[in-house]
Amino acid sequence: MFMKDIRLIALDMDGTLLNTKHKVSEANKEAIIKAREKGVEVIISTGRHLQTSSKIAKELDIHYLITVNGSEIWTSTGDLIARQTIDAKVIEKLVALKDEHKTWAWLSSVDKIWRGEVPEDINAHEWLKFGFDTTTPEMKEKLMETLGGWEDIELSNSSPTNIEVNAVGVNKAAAIEVVCERLGITMDQVMACGDSLNDIKMIQQAGVGVAMGNAQEAVKKAADWSTATNNDDGVAKAIEKFVLKNAEISENKI
């Protein structure tokens, strides 16, 4: 199962590529460089907005950047490959739900992030994502119960305390498929690493799905393998196991 011809590595950022200091470890950087030397593309696939993820992408010389859980796909030169927005009417309903339950929330448009506040004119913006955050399990359950009945949204999370809402059909796996088509490869040639519910689909659909040691239990169950935590170079260990060692074996067979 693990002897795959991996040609693309898709990495979540928070809780995966980044440690708890929000830095990329030297071991992770070195593994990414070695993978590239083997001809493997490395991309970021994150729930973050372009504004808060582009710096890391530039630091690692990433050529493709999937943002806002797959709502957007960017090139390293800032070209937008694809974008899927969420209707403003849905955002209005989500704001009303937030107000009803008095929960903290954030909103991502194509050009701005609002944290704990809402713009006056929701219809004046193009929307990508809405997020709820609550430390009360009962409140989260109530919100999930309500949102589960909506047909025009996609639900996930990027931490155990939040709920992330995107347009229906938006997920990291679908965005990775678009990148694969551009590169002339298949999802079976992808290794995906992540830690949260917004990573599950890409982990399930990749040739090799890797859960971080610090991943939510549902993610670990969906994965082919669990690596070390994000503070213990888990990404580097996964790249070593499924890309670099496999490349060495293939070279020795020639």
Buried (B, 14 or more C-beta within 10 A) or exposed (E): EEEBBBBBBBBBBBBBBBBEEEEBBEBBBBBBEBBBEBEBBBBBBBBBBBEBBBEBBEEBEBBBBBBBBBBBBBBBEEEEBBBBBBEBEBBEBBBEBBEEBEBBBBBBBBEEBBEEEBBEEBEEBEBBBBBBBBEEEEBBEBBEEEBEEBEEBBBBBBBEBBBBBBBBEBBBBBBBBBBBEEBEBBBBBBBBBBBBBBBBBBBBBBBBBBBBBBBBEEBBEBBBBBBBBBBBBBBBBBBBBBBBEBBEEEEEEE
